[in-house]
Amino acid sequence: MSWLSDPNDDDGDYAEYDESSVRVRPNPKANKPRSKIRPEHSDAVSGRVFSVDRGRYGVWVAENTDDERQLVATRARELGKKSVVTGDWVDIVGDTTGVEGSLSRIVRIQPRSTLLRRSADDTDAVERIIVANADQMLIVVAAANPEPRTRLVDRYLVAAFDAGITPILCITKTDLADPAPFLANFAGLDFTVFESRSDDFPIEEITAALQGHTTVAVGHSGVGKSTLVNALVPDANRAIGRVNDVTGRGRHTSSSTVSLRIGSGWVVDTPGVRSFGLGHVDPANILKSFTDLDAIAQKCPRGCTHLPDSPDCAIIERVEAGDLGENGVLRLDSLHRLLTTLGS
């Protein structure tokens, strides 16, 4: 029995109150009230996500030390809707021993230096993150069988420049066709190009270019990307497909994105694609990748698109005046190609 003040009693007297008449709303979930205070996880260890598979994340911890090990982790609830992708640096708690059967939890995603993204098509601004923290993109294309797709390579370049990632080109199957006409499309771009015959890659040269970097490998299905990855990392065992003799198209073989150690670097193999949407790309990031032209663009009128029909474009005027030489003409052509690709 309790004594409570009666709000209807002007005398301020106290009335008896029977606790048995109190109705308490039940907690249907039978759980404790959620607190806004989140644990700091000061004991968390840091690691790199190298694989994602149905809610399980492979994480490499303590790289290049005597204590390096692989963990299997799940997402912690406090991550909310934040996605964890291959290449992410994360903080992990729980069982971080790495012994078989152990399971840890990812509680934080560390700030990302780069994000390679694509959209379903150019009208879709919803981005799909392919890999985080890559600083190089290895674009693999065949000289023939299947035929090289210049526009698709342009799209890879746009995505790389938008993300601040350095592109590298590897053209395969040069014994089937002369790659020179295809490579002429990119004469104005300063990036490394590797050439190889069928199943005969310059492994030493490519491996050297990957050291100390995180390199994402992309390419049209059937161009030999997974074959190259298997040659670079012999125990990778990435599935290899063949080109359809009738359609000339490759078959999707790599169905997941996975990071593989290669010396002091990482190579990230991705599923082959036939399209690469750019609905998320900021055109300004494309020009920034042409540092010499970007400096000249500061004198362009406001809102200049830098396309061939742009009035008073400072870049076009300088190139037409011959101030930048033949290389300037090639680079302006490359810039126009990429900007046109983004707008088409």
HELIX and SHEET records of a PDB file:
HELIX    1   1 GLU A   19  SER A   21  5                                   3    
HELIX    2   2 ARG A   77  LEU A   79  5                                   3    
HELIX    3   3 THR A  150  ALA A  163  1                                  14    
HELIX    4   4 ALA A  180  LEU A  183  1                                   4    
HELIX    5   5 ALA A  184  PHE A  186  5                                   3    
HELIX    6   6 ILE A  203  LEU A  210  1                                   8    
HELIX    7   7 LYS A  225  LEU A  232  1                                   8    
HELIX    8   8 PRO A  283  LYS A  288  1                                   6    
HELIX    9   9 THR A  291  ALA A  297  1                                   7    
HELIX   10  10 ALA A  314  GLU A  320  1                                   7    
HELIX   11  11 GLY A  325  GLY A  343  1                                  19    
SHEET    1   A 2 SER A   2  SER A   5  0                                        
SHEET    2   A 2 TYR A  14  TYR A  17 -1                                        
SHEET    1   B 6 VAL A  45  ASP A  53  0                                        
SHEET    2   B 6 ARG A  56  VAL A  61 -1                                        
SHEET    3   B 6 ARG A  69  ARG A  75 -1                                        
SHEET    4   B 6 SER A 104  ILE A 109  1                                        
SHEET    5   B 6 TRP A  89  GLY A  94 -1                                        
SHEET    6   B 6 VAL A  45  ASP A  53 -1                                        
SHEET    1   C 2 LEU A 115  SER A 119  0                                        
SHEET    2   C 2 GLU A 127  ALA A 132 -1                                        
SHEET    1   D 6 THR A 192  GLU A 195  0                                        
SHEET    2   D 6 THR A 166  THR A 172  1                                        
SHEET    3   D 6 GLN A 136  ALA A 142  1                                        
SHEET    4   D 6 THR A 214  GLY A 219  1                                        
SHEET    5   D 6 GLY A 265  ASP A 269  1                                        
SHEET    6   D 6 VAL A 258  ILE A 262 -1                                        
END                                                                             
